[in-house]
Amino acid sequence: MKKKLLFVAENMNMNGANKSLINLLTALKSPEIEVDLFLYSHTGPLLELLPEHIHLLDENKYMFLSETDLKTVMREGNIVTRWLRVKCLAQKKIFKQDTKLLRQKIWNYFEGLPKEYDLAVGYCEGSSHSFVLKKTIAKKTIGWVHIDYQNHKLEDWEEKSLKQLDAIVTVSEKCKNSLVEKGIPAGKIKIIYNIILPNVIKKLSDEQKIEKDRKKIELLTVGRLVPDKGIDILLLTAKRLVQLGYDISWKIIGEGVRKKSLEESIEQWNGNRYMTFLGNRINPYPYFQACDIYVQPSRTEGWGLAITEAKILGKPIVASDIEVFRKQIRSGENGVLAEITPEAMSAAIEKLIRNQELVNLIKNNLRQEQLGNEKEVEKLYEFFE
């Protein structure tokens, strides 16, 4: 009899966790396993990359009731949904309750998933963990964690869910240690690194030819436009490089809450000719292929997925000198690490621009690295035992 496996996630928006989920689901192609995916919302550009062997369950229209426009609920809802929406509004306005916590309170009023699973996995930290505990029937419940809780607040309700789960998966040693420091037993936590599929990445990188100006130095950064990703440092680094006389073309792939303010900052120093915000790209790999240097100025990461993708495509990398990147980059050998300051980041980029011998060394070392890790999926199979 086939083992039944469920994954729960919010949506298929463009972010590192969802990209890693797509890779994991792709690797989970076994005749002995039946895989279902429940999404709070069937939205996001990565939805079209969902493998054919994955069964996408129907949406539940009440998942986001606590956040649905009040007028829409009053016009289209029934007496119960109207009452619940007004109740959520009052709790948010008067008692300042967290939106994700309110969302979970709504779940008490509708039925869970009817199918019984051998494993139910809440794939992203937060409410998906609560969902597999409260609204699924499963022999084992697992919560996946992609972030470092030394740099993110662990809410009381999140901690409660983590302690109730049968097991927890983290994507790095640092993520695991951050949970242990919060009182989660180390024996309950298994590390499964984000699945990387080099052949897929290389194939996708050839799907589109990105025009580039050979006279310019092509830089690329991929990530959400939020403070954690160090995008503010990126802008100041670009400005410094221009002041030093370098003709750069810096492309940034990603969306986020800081986009408007970042674009305004660029306009203030006439940086539009040097920096371009491309928004999300369902296939960013042709841009990796076209760049001269990949730059990642993150302040915190659970694991640098884009760093590994750049390595697969043989790109010299400049990244912030944080603990998780030290696990991925040996500075001066397969990339360059730098302090998270405009001065240090620009100096590291300049070092690669001016030192072709170092660039050749890095590229040669990257060719020697074994970056595929599809066998990581076998660690998930161990939960069936």
Secondary structure, DSSP 8 states (H G I E B T S, - for coil): --EEEEEEES---SSHHHHHHHHHHHH---TTEEEEEEESSS-SGGGGG--TTSEE----TTTTGGGS-HHHHHHH--HHHHHHHHHHHHHHHHH---HHHHHHHHHTTS----SEEEEEEE-STTHHHHHHHHS-EEEEEEEEE-S-TTSS---HHHHHHHHHSSEEEESSHHHHHHHHTTT--GGGEEE------HHHHHHHHTSS-----TTSEEEEEES-SSGGGTHHHHHHHHHHHHHTT--EEEEEE---TTHHHHHHHHHHTTGGGTEEEEE--S--HHHHHH-SEEEE--S--S--HHHHHHHHTT--EEEE--HHHHTT--BTTTBEEE-SSHHHHHHHHHHHHH-HHHHHHHHHHHHH-----GGGHHHHHGGG-
